[in-house]
Amino acid sequence: MKPIHIELLIAKHLRNTVFKNSAVFIISLFIGTLLLFAAISGWKNYNSQNETSEKYQHQSREDWLNNPDKNPHRMAHYGNFAFRKSTSLSVFEFGMEPFFGNAIFLEAHKQNTANFSEAGFSNSIMRFGEISIAMVFQILLPLLIFFLGFNSVAAERENGTLKLLLSQGISWKQLLFGKILGVASVIMLLFIPAVVVLIFVWMLLQNFTISADETIKMLLFILFHFLYLLFFCAIAVLISALSKTSKKALISLIGIWLLFTIILPRTTQSVGAYIFEAPSKAQFNSNIEKDILKQGDSHNPNDPHYKAIKDSLFHAYKVDSVQKLPFNYSGFIMTEGEKISSKIYNQHLEDLLQIYERQNSFSKAVSFLNPYIAMKNLSMGLSNTDYDSYIDFQKQAENYRYNMAQKMNALQIKYISNKKPAVTDKPLTIGKDHWADIDSFHYEPKGILTVLKTELLSVISLILWILLLFVFIKIAAKNLKAI
């Protein structure tokens, strides 16, 4: 009999044995229902959020363009909104998206943070996490795998059939790989239909117009979840083979599940935040304001920094008042002030991001001890629902805000006179056709290469875990005993 045929027979026998247990049907039905609920819930959340974002982004644009003739500086303070649309894979992996805002108000001289998160408008239950397909794949299916595989070998040892199997010429290696294949074949009965639904929904959301970048993300999302589940199948069988009884195997596997999915993730977050402490939002904003005031106050005509700029302009243009300058002095000063405030903000933001990067690096380092953390990080990265995607949105919005403010300042410098109008005169304005010079904001999600570069440690961690586990299985196959 061919070796691979023996493993298939062992797998078939385990699968048949599993389905004799009515509890397996009940649990599988429950998880299948959760997967369906998660798909419908994700679909609704995606459509709701993107429809809302599109609606208000369009409305914000219309409001901007419908402004009458106005002073450019007033338009800079009138501001605009930046909305972030969800990517199609966020239907299956919510990640941190419900807890981060998806809209930022953009105005001159001020950097605002994102607002209007889903969690902010929800009940307290949601703050414990929503049910997503990724959550079922990453947490509940491994638990089901442990339930299916805890007695795969231990029960054979307890009832004496293990010794009989080995005496008939079946090797430990064949037995272990056959059992792993059997557990995996049962799980695939849930995983494969879920993936088929997942692909159909994903294509439907994009109107069957699929980009290469999104396709690669989708394929990697499926591939790494498949490898992740295969890893847990191997753990279940290996622990069962190493345990004297099914009870000991079950207790050990539940302990591993709790350690991987609950204890280590929570501990990692707390320890990372404790070691690399970040300033509060109030402290962050206060530090920025202090540094801006040290540099100078553009609204104070007697500020030393800006007075020196004014004196240098008088000297360069050989004039003795701002009214005689060939351009709008206020617009020039606002341009300088925007440069300074944006530079200081970006410096503080980079410092803050370095702290967060150290916290995240600590978490990614722990992924070498916990495949769940590696899979979670990679899954969020591929679906653009991780913290890096949120920061990327903030940076894109800030870049848009800065360019908007500086374009308005440039229009003021060019078209607005230095002479203040009399009380009876018409206010100094420019034509409303200039507002169309500012393009509408459009958020661009991170590409696959950026995601893989960011999550390289997670990818390496998952691959190493799988390779290491199969090495352990080969070692165990040479040392395990039937009794």
Summary of the structure (lengths in Angstrom):
residues: 483
radius of gyration: 30.3
end to end distance: 26.1
largest distance: 107.8
contacts: 1510
relative contact order: 0.13
helix: 73%
strand: 3%
